[in-house]
Amino acid sequence: MQNRMFDVVIVGGGISGCALTYVLSKYSEVKSIAVLEKYGSLAPLNSNARANSQTLHCGDIETNYKLEKAKLVKRQAQMLVNYADLVEKNDFIFKFPKMILAVGEEECERLEARHAEFAEAFPYMELWDAEKIAEIEPAVALIDGKPRPEKIIACGCTDEYSAVNFGNLSKSFINSARNTNTEINVSLSSEVEKIAQFDDHYELTTSQGTFMAKFVVVSAGAHSLLLANQLGHGLDMSILPMAGSFYYVPKILNGKVYTMQNDKLPFAALHGDPDLVEMSKTRLGPTALVLPKLERYTGGTYLDFWRSLKLDGKVIRVFWDLMKDSTIRNYIFRNFAFEIPIIRQKLFAKDAQKIIPGLKAEDLEYADGIGGLRPQVINKTDMVLQLGEASIVPEGENLIFNMTPSPGATTCLGNAYRDAKIVTERLGIKMDRALITKELLGGQDFED
Ligand SMILES: Cc1cc2nc3c(=O)[nH]c(=O)nc-3n(C[C@H](O)[C@H](O)[C@H](O)COP(=O)(O)OP(=O)(O)OC[C@H]3O[C@@H](n4cnc5c(N)ncnc54)[C@H](O)[C@@H]3O)c2cc1C
């Protein structure tokens, strides 16, 4: 049983916790780190390759990002590519063709305008006509060998990193951390039940004993907020768990095909992707479904959902504002219907035909056990559904709590760098920012 002091204890062995372990061990003077993971392996939930879309979000094919956000995400994504160059074994990052597909006159016009606006930041993205699309993704441009009827264009590239097995990457971060002088203690099957605050340290109670820490970072996905609430932090936030499901078809796409975003909708539009763990199949999705639990496919956590939702007038007002918009309301009901056996294949096929026009409902198989859960934060002060990541960093305390929905796996090193700066500053120890800038940021720090 543990009962000892670590410089830093990280709660959660997903990609966020593992990336921070790596950054602190390699680029700071932190001497000891404990990683506490509830389940029996690293990256068992949302960071697992079966739970997410495996996309390295670079901002080039995500039409739900504005230019500024796209540029930032691109830099964070590049950190993963640079990390891959530093390690001996790379079983996590891959190149596939990728494109944004526009269908119909209106979308084609919008895509052309976007391409012009983004060209300077993403010079490798090309505009493709139907003929070129047919060369790269025949199933997108043709039905039975003949051109599909609607006008299509795409904006894409063929030689960039586009897919990541974030589960393998999590393990790689821990292996790399173990090759440094920092002591790394990974404790699996160690659910943190309670964090207690003392004058100069924190005590974390788990089934494997008590862990003491000078600094605690909680990257426990949807559960981060509950742990923060225990200590009186983040009481003005709620968690809205948005599950994402997928459908399989036998392999029909060669790479990633993203569709144009409807700006009114809060979640990324449907896409088709190769599946790094089921290479004989193409994955379509994800859907967006509100679920009253904090973990997908593990049983339980219903009570945790209600405790972290903290239903009150303000939360109801956020739901009401969402539901009174007919586009969002229809989207929510439609995504719910994508889960109902018998009708779901037919309904989903209609949407998926935008990507693969020759697709038939009977080609689709609901991907059971695939797809995780995005912990979206409701900000009760502003009464809005927050779409990006959220962190709670209490003033004057050695605590950070992170909630990281998409694209939190892509931005893991960027987030880890952000947190490592706070950890080292508050602990009064050095961090080699010059080295991290050189190795992971291509020579230019975020703040330069
Ligand atoms: C459908 C879907 C598609 C997505 N697609 C992409 C994508 O293509 N690209 C991308 O970049 N991002 C994507 N994301 C987002 C991405 O998966 C997450 O942002 C990322 O995995 C979050 O990592 P994390 O480590 O913060 O959380 P998690 O992976 O959820 O890890 C949290 C860990 O904390 C552990 N834990 C919880 N409570 C405790 C406790 N009390 N004690 C100890 N341990 C605890 C859990 O067991 C878990 O292992 C997608 C997400 C979904 C749901």
PDBQT file of the ligand as one rigid body, heavy atoms in Angstrom, charges set to zero:
ROOT
HETATM    1  C1  LIG A 501     -16.845  10.070 -30.381  1.00  0.00    +0.000 C 
HETATM    2  C2  LIG A 501     -15.602  10.847 -30.104  1.00  0.00    +0.000 A 
HETATM    3  C3  LIG A 501     -14.730  11.157 -31.136  1.00  0.00    +0.000 A 
HETATM    4  C4  LIG A 501     -13.567  11.884 -30.879  1.00  0.00    +0.000 A 
HETATM    5  N1  LIG A 501     -12.685  12.075 -31.880  1.00  0.00    +0.000 NA
HETATM    6  C5  LIG A 501     -11.531  12.721 -31.646  1.00  0.00    +0.000 A 
HETATM    7  C6  LIG A 501     -10.566  12.856 -32.674  1.00  0.00    +0.000 A 
HETATM    8  O1  LIG A 501     -10.734  12.355 -33.776  1.00  0.00    +0.000 OA
HETATM    9  N2  LIG A 501      -9.435  13.566 -32.415  1.00  0.00    +0.000 N 
HETATM   10  C7  LIG A 501      -9.215  14.141 -31.194  1.00  0.00    +0.000 A 
HETATM   11  O2  LIG A 501      -8.189  14.795 -31.025  1.00  0.00    +0.000 OA
HETATM   12  N3  LIG A 501     -10.105  13.985 -30.175  1.00  0.00    +0.000 NA
HETATM   13  C8  LIG A 501     -11.237  13.273 -30.364  1.00  0.00    +0.000 A 
HETATM   14  N4  LIG A 501     -12.118  13.085 -29.358  1.00  0.00    +0.000 N 
HETATM   15  C9  LIG A 501     -11.833  13.653 -28.041  1.00  0.00    +0.000 C 
HETATM   16  C10 LIG A 501     -10.798  12.811 -27.289  1.00  0.00    +0.000 C 
HETATM   17  O3  LIG A 501     -11.149  11.462 -27.321  1.00  0.00    +0.000 OA
HETATM   18  C11 LIG A 501     -10.689  13.322 -25.851  1.00  0.00    +0.000 C 
HETATM   19  O4  LIG A 501     -10.510  14.719 -25.868  1.00  0.00    +0.000 OA
HETATM   20  C12 LIG A 501      -9.512  12.703 -25.124  1.00  0.00    +0.000 C 
HETATM   21  O5  LIG A 501      -9.507  11.310 -25.237  1.00  0.00    +0.000 OA
HETATM   22  C13 LIG A 501      -9.573  13.110 -23.653  1.00  0.00    +0.000 C 
HETATM   23  O6  LIG A 501      -8.500  12.502 -22.990  1.00  0.00    +0.000 OA
HETATM   24  P1  LIG A 501      -8.426  12.562 -21.423  1.00  0.00    +0.000 P 
HETATM   25  O7  LIG A 501      -7.189  11.872 -21.025  1.00  0.00    +0.000 OA
HETATM   26  O8  LIG A 501      -8.614  13.962 -20.978  1.00  0.00    +0.000 OA
HETATM   27  O9  LIG A 501      -9.727  11.774 -20.927  1.00  0.00    +0.000 OA
HETATM   28  P2  LIG A 501     -10.026  10.205 -20.928  1.00  0.00    +0.000 P 
HETATM   29  O10 LIG A 501      -9.440   9.514 -22.081  1.00  0.00    +0.000 OA
HETATM   30  O11 LIG A 501     -11.483  10.096 -20.716  1.00  0.00    +0.000 OA
HETATM   31  O12 LIG A 501      -9.242   9.718 -19.661  1.00  0.00    +0.000 OA
HETATM   32  C14 LIG A 501      -9.650  10.008 -18.340  1.00  0.00    +0.000 C 
HETATM   33  C15 LIG A 501      -9.172   8.874 -17.478  1.00  0.00    +0.000 C 
HETATM   34  O13 LIG A 501      -9.442   9.168 -16.118  1.00  0.00    +0.000 OA
HETATM   35  C16 LIG A 501      -9.797   7.983 -15.476  1.00  0.00    +0.000 C 
HETATM   36  N5  LIG A 501     -10.536   8.321 -14.254  1.00  0.00    +0.000 N 
HETATM   37  C17 LIG A 501     -11.763   8.864 -14.162  1.00  0.00    +0.000 A 
HETATM   38  N6  LIG A 501     -12.091   9.042 -12.863  1.00  0.00    +0.000 NA
HETATM   39  C18 LIG A 501     -11.031   8.628 -12.145  1.00  0.00    +0.000 A 
HETATM   40  C19 LIG A 501     -10.754   8.546 -10.751  1.00  0.00    +0.000 A 
HETATM   41  N7  LIG A 501     -11.646   8.973  -9.848  1.00  0.00    +0.000 N 
HETATM   42  N8  LIG A 501      -9.565   8.032 -10.348  1.00  0.00    +0.000 NA
HETATM   43  C20 LIG A 501      -8.647   7.604 -11.259  1.00  0.00    +0.000 A 
HETATM   44  N9  LIG A 501      -8.861   7.652 -12.589  1.00  0.00    +0.000 NA
HETATM   45  C21 LIG A 501     -10.034   8.158 -13.032  1.00  0.00    +0.000 A 
HETATM   46  C22 LIG A 501     -10.629   7.249 -16.500  1.00  0.00    +0.000 C 
HETATM   47  O14 LIG A 501     -10.702   5.875 -16.234  1.00  0.00    +0.000 OA
HETATM   48  C23 LIG A 501      -9.895   7.576 -17.782  1.00  0.00    +0.000 C 
HETATM   49  O15 LIG A 501      -8.963   6.604 -18.135  1.00  0.00    +0.000 OA
HETATM   50  C24 LIG A 501     -13.285  12.332 -29.566  1.00  0.00    +0.000 A 
HETATM   51  C25 LIG A 501     -14.152  12.001 -28.523  1.00  0.00    +0.000 A 
HETATM   52  C26 LIG A 501     -15.291  11.258 -28.774  1.00  0.00    +0.000 A 
HETATM   53  C27 LIG A 501     -16.173  10.853 -27.644  1.00  0.00    +0.000 C 
ENDROOT
TORSDOF 0
